Amino acid sequence: MSRECLLIIGGVAAGMSAASRARKINARLEIVVLEKGEYVSYGTCGLPYYVGNQVRRPEELVVYTPEFFRRERNIDVRTGHEAVEIVPGQKRVRALRKGSQETVFQYDKLIVATGGAPATEIYGSDAANVFTCNDLAGAVALKEFMEKHRPRRAVIVGGGYIGLEVAEAFVANGMAVTVLERSGSALENLEPELSQKLEMRLEDAGVRLIKDAAVRAIAGSGGPPRMATVVEYGTSGSLDCDLVLLATGIVPRTELAREAGIRLGQTGAIAVDERMATNLPGIYAAGDCVETPHLVLGRPVYVPLGTTANKQGRVAGENAAGGNARFGGIVGTAVTKVFGLEIARTGLTAAEARAAGFLCDSVVLEHTSRARYFEGKRILLKMVFDRNSERLLGVQMLGEEGAGKRIDVAATALHAGMKIGQVAQLDLSYAPPVAPVWEALLIAANEALKKMRR
Ligand SMILES: Cc1cc2nc3c(=O)[nH]c(=O)nc-3n(C[C@H](O)[C@H](O)[C@H](O)COP(=O)(O)OP(=O)(O)OC[C@H]3O[C@@H](n4cnc5c(N)ncnc54)[C@H](O)[C@@H]3O)c2cc1C
């Protein structure tokens, strides 16, 4: 009797988590992974640190190689294989391999883990000195260009977390950096009170941030030996530079799924249920190609993050292998650290809460990461809550120390659907070298209670 086959399209966070979990659940299953690139199972989140020389070699970002998967987990990883068609009626996937014949793969269960692609629809973005930093091959190409041509002036299109992390990497390489951000703030959904601090820090680091600056076109020689390129933005702005990085966001890669009849959701990403199953029998999807339920908003959102991709991949892998796992949803938790500042969020901003129809209110305060006599660093916190239900809706924190992981307490409270009164009662740790006796989150919850009782 032939073995059942699980086929997975995409070999990074979601795809390889799915493959590994499926193997744990079912030792007999045949597992094949198709990856169109040359690398699998690497830390995409580490790419800016490779560009910034904190990670020396691209191989250091690779968690496991295809050989490891073959030898240790009996998983057949085919790099350089691009899936070009899913034929659900025949349970087949057609794949192309560079320079060779088309191969057809038969499956019993299929997991689509095709990820997201950088949004690059700017005129002139195909020039040789325009890069993205969204996969290992892209980061390697960017670094090779930097080492060979020593660009001095960089323009980064997009002031989101990828744009800012790469800005720091460029500064570490001695480049003059300008960030063009189409919205009114760096990290678009950052609360204005925190955004001010971040912008001051960027200025101190020598990064020029131009806001409300939508890029229209990239023009010029487009590459070495003359790198001079002009980035046109706003109604009449223009900037000369030697290198452009596009960091304008991620869009879900869904063409393959859509053409096969897999249903997309309201956000444009693949719609899945809590078992990560699509509308087609035997086909699952996970990671940056799917939309995810937001537990505070109560509707699906598109928030492409590695932490979610890993968990969803694991759930999809377990279910495809005959198990019964569920992914419960997200509360919108994210963190970054740039130029010495940790910036973290969970839940909704005040603007997002208002737009969602909550009767929201907020408190903003600054407190310390440790007892003052232990030279604690300042933490700026904004807490958003619902005056009707008295529920916590969101928290953002910014500071040089402890802001990043402190957000996890607020994220846990959101998962539990806590009211502000419950947050104020949380038993949080204290010792002078580690934390102050009153944590910023507890003080904020007490302030919010006072506001609601007024
Ligand atoms: C610079 C950067 C920094 C980041 N930092 C963080 C962070 O700090 N924290 C965090 O939580 N998240 C972070 N992320 C996001 C995180 O990396 C992604 O959410 C995660 O990689 C998504 O994993 P995935 O497997 O769903 O998709 P991807 O990583 O996009 O992988 C999908 C794979 O599928 C392959 N593929 C696509 N189509 C086909 C096809 N037709 N045939 C074969 N193969 C195909 C692609 O080549 C790709 O390798 C960062 C992302 C970037 C770019």
The ligand as a Gaussian input file, in Angstrom:
#p B3LYP/6-31G(d) Opt

LIG

0 1
 C       13.204000      42.155000       7.365000
 C       12.123000      41.453000       8.094000
 C       12.106000      41.458000       9.469000
 C       11.087000      40.798000      10.162000
 N       11.092000      40.834000      11.528000
 C       10.121000      40.200000      12.218000
 C       10.139000      40.179000      13.637000
 O       11.036000      40.737000      14.261000
 N        9.141000      39.512000      14.277000
 C        8.144000      38.854000      13.592000
 O        7.256000      38.240000      14.234000
 N        8.104000      38.845000      12.236000
 C        9.067000      39.503000      11.542000
 N        9.050000      39.480000      10.166000
 C        7.965000      38.768000       9.453000
 C        8.292000      37.287000       9.301000
 O        9.570000      37.130000       8.806000
 C        7.255000      36.646000       8.375000
 O        5.994000      36.813000       8.960000
 C        7.529000      35.154000       8.154000
 O        8.733000      34.942000       7.500000
 C        6.395000      34.542000       7.330000
 O        6.670000      33.205000       7.098000
 P        5.936000      32.405000       5.927000
 O        6.515000      31.044000       5.939000
 O        4.477000      32.562000       6.061000
 O        6.299000      33.187000       4.605000
 P        7.690000      33.527000       3.909000
 O        8.770000      33.734000       4.909000
 O        7.392000      34.643000       2.963000
 O        8.015000      32.201000       3.094000
 C        7.245000      31.779000       2.019000
 C        8.115000      30.984000       1.091000
 O        7.295000      30.444000       0.073000
 C        8.024000      30.423000      -1.127000
 N        7.081000      30.392000      -2.250000
 C        6.165000      31.329000      -2.574000
 N        5.464000      30.953000      -3.665000
 C        5.947000      29.745000      -4.021000
 C        5.640000      28.838000      -5.094000
 N        4.694000      29.106000      -5.974000
 N        6.342000      27.684000      -5.165000
 C        7.323000      27.398000      -4.256000
 N        7.656000      28.220000      -3.252000
 C        6.978000      29.384000      -3.127000
 C        8.826000      31.715000      -1.076000
 O        9.950000      31.644000      -1.920000
 C        9.183000      31.796000       0.395000
 O       10.458000      31.271000       0.639000
 C       10.064000      40.130000       9.443000
 C       10.084000      40.114000       8.055000
 C       11.093000      40.769000       7.382000
 C       11.102000      40.749000       5.875000

